[in-house]
Amino acid sequence: MSAPMILAGGIIAAGQGSRLKRDGFKMPKPLLPVAGVPLIERVVTRFAQVGITRLQIIFNEDGQECAAFLQERFPNLDIRCIVKTTRSSYESFWEVGQRLGPGRSLMSTVDWICPERAFRRFVDRAQHCSWASVVLAVTPFVADERPLWVTLDPSGRVTAIGGSSGEVVTAGLYLVSGTIFAEAPPPSTLGALRDFLMWLVARGHPVYGVVVDQVIDVDRAEDLRLAEGLARDEAWTPRDSCGGLS
């Protein structure tokens, strides 16, 4: 049986990028170049490479230029931009998820760097977990001040999330069932996105993890140096504004 098709994508890009600003980077975080390519361009391109051409993307109110950049850079994609300063990462996730519809969607933060092969592997494996409410990309590579630790059972189901230790950490990529947003608590009741993931696991929702060995979240100058090393190991080929990718 073939895996259910991913119908749409959602990108969370409404954070303030405070740690990067502290390190001297003044541009909006989604436009931060990694090996010459802005973060948001990298994520949208990855989504298009797996056939996702309909996207909902949220920026904060300082990110108007990010929305304009996307419309110019990707004229062949159906990109809907939400410009709103939210109170939390969960509110941003909720705002995007409510607009994606009832099917399965690929959602992510804006600040991960991952080779194309590893990304495709995650998407392929996640699609085959058709019974899961959420499939998380998780990684053993930890380079975050506040990692979200995850413990998996032998089948890949998440048995614990949060705490001070675990086997792997979340990596900013999520394949989600649209049905979870019908019962998701309102943003006023939860803080960060991590709180929602813990809420799902605590209530017995089937949440699974797929291990991705090579992924870096770019939050600080030192992360940027690591990410540029990883990105330069892989040739980056712009694909004619990503229209008509096979």
N, C-alpha and C positions, 0 to 999 in steps of 0.2 A: 504494500500500500504506500502511495506517495505521501510525503509530509504535507501538512496544510500550508498553503501559500502565505507568505508574509505580504500583507496588503499595503502597509504604510509604515512610515518611520517617524519617530519623534526625537528631537534633540533638545536637551536642557542646556541653555547657554545664558542664563539670567543671573549668574553669580557676579559678585563685584570684583573678583580677582585680587582680593586685598593683599595676599601674600606676594603675588607678583609685583603689585604696585609698591609694596614695602621694599622689594629688591630692585626697584628703579624702572620697571616697565610701565609706561603710561598709557599705551593704547588699550582699547577694549580687549579683554582676554580672548574672545573668539578670533580676533585678527592677529594674535601673536604668531609670528612666523616660526616654524620649526623646519630647519633646513630649507628655508625660503618659501615654505607653503603655509598659509594661515591655518590655525587649528580647525576652524569651521569648514574650510575648503577640504581638508583631509577627511573629516568625518562624513560630509555630504558625498564626497567621491567614493568612499568605502561603501556607503549605503547604495549608491547607484551601481556599483560593481556587482552587487548581488540582486539587482533588478528592482530596487525600490526607487520609484520616481515620484511618489506623493509623500510630502513631508510637512510636518508641523514643527516649527522651531520657535522657542521663546527666548527673547533677549530682554534685558532690563532697559529702562528708559534712557540710559546713556548709550544704548546700542543701536540707535537709528542707522548709523553708517554700516553696521553689520548687515542689516536687512537690505540696504541698498546694494552692498557688495554682492550678496547672494543673487539678487535679481539680475544683476549684470553678468555675473560669472556663470550662472546656471540657467540660461533662458529657456532650456528645453525641459526643465523639471517643474512639477507642480509643487511649488514651495509656498506655504502660508506662514507668515511671520506674525507672532504675537509679541507686541512690545509692551511689557508690563514689569514693573519692579515688584517682585514678590517678597513675602516675609520669610520664606524658607525654601530649601531645595524640594521638599515634598509638595509645597504649593505649586512650584513650577512643574513638577512631574504630573501632578493632578490636572493642572490647566491644559497641558499638552494631551494627556491621556484621555480626557473627556472629549477631545475633538477628533480622536483617531478612529472611532467607530468600533463595532463589536468584534471584528476579526483579530487575528494575531498581528502584532506590531513589533518592530524592532525599535527600542528606545535606548538612548545613551546620553551621557554627559558630553561636553564638548572638548574635554581636555585629555583624552587618552591617545596614545600612539601605539600602534600595533601593526606588524607586517601583514600584508594582504593575505598571505597563505594562512596565518593563524586566525585572522578575522573570518575568512571563509570557513575554516574548520569549525569555529564556534557556531556560526550561523547554521551550518549543515547539521551539526549534532543537536543544536537547540531545537531546530525544526522537527526533529524526530521525537522529541519529548512532547508529543501532542496532548498528553494528559496533564501537563504542568500548567499551573497558574502563571508562574514566572520561571524563566531559566536565566540564571546569573552567569556572566563570565567571572571566573575567579582565577587568581594567580598566586603562586608561591613567592613571587617577587614582591617584597615589601619596601617601599620607599616613600612612606606617607607618615606625617606626624600623628594622624588619628585614623589608622587603618580600621576597616570593619571586618573583623575576623569571622570566618565561616568554617563549620565542620560538616563534612559530608559522610553519608553512609556508603557502603560498597556500591549501591545502585546509582549514586550521585545525588540522592535526595539530601537537602539541607536539614540537618538535625539540630543545629544550634547556630545562632548568629548574634554577634555582639560579644562583649566581654573583652578581657585583656589578652587573650591568646586563642589560637586555633590552628588549623592546618593551612588555610589559604585566606586571601582577602579579596573583597569585591574589586572589580576592575572597570566599572562604569558602563557596562553593556548589559542590556536586559531584553529578552524576548518575552513579551507579555501577552496574556489573553485579555481582550477587551472587556470580558465579563467582570474582571476584578474591579473596574471602575464603577460598576453599578452598586457595589457594596463597600467601596473604599470610604473610610471616614473623611469628613470634610477637613480642609486644610487647617482650620482653626483648632482642631483637636490634636494634631501631631506637629512636631517640629521638623526635623530633617527627614530626608528620604530614607535614611537608615532606620528611622523609627517605624516607617511603613513596612519595610522589609521584615523587621522583627515582629511587627503586628501580624503579618501574613503567616509567618512560621508558627507563632504562638497559637494561632487559631486553627492550625492543622491544614492550611492550604498547601497543596503540593508545589513546593519550591525546590528547584534542582540547580545544580551547578555544573558548568563545563570548564575544565581547567585550560587556561591559556597561559603558556609559559612566558611569552614575550609581550608585555604590555606595561606602559609607563603612564601614570597620571602626571600632568604638568601643572604643578601648583606653585613651584618655587624656582629660583634661578638654577639651583642644583639639579632639579628635575629636567629643566630645559636642556642642560648639558647632556644628561643621560639620553633624553629623547632624540636629540640631534645625532648622537652616535648611532642609535638604533635606526633612525630614518635614513641616514646616509648609507647604511648597509644594504638598502633596498632602493633600486632606481624608481623614481617617481615620474610617471608619465601622464601628464594631463590628457584627458580623453575628449577633446572637442566639447568642452562644457558638460561632459558626461551625458549627453543626449544619445539615446539609442544604444546603450551598452548591452552587450550580449552576456 
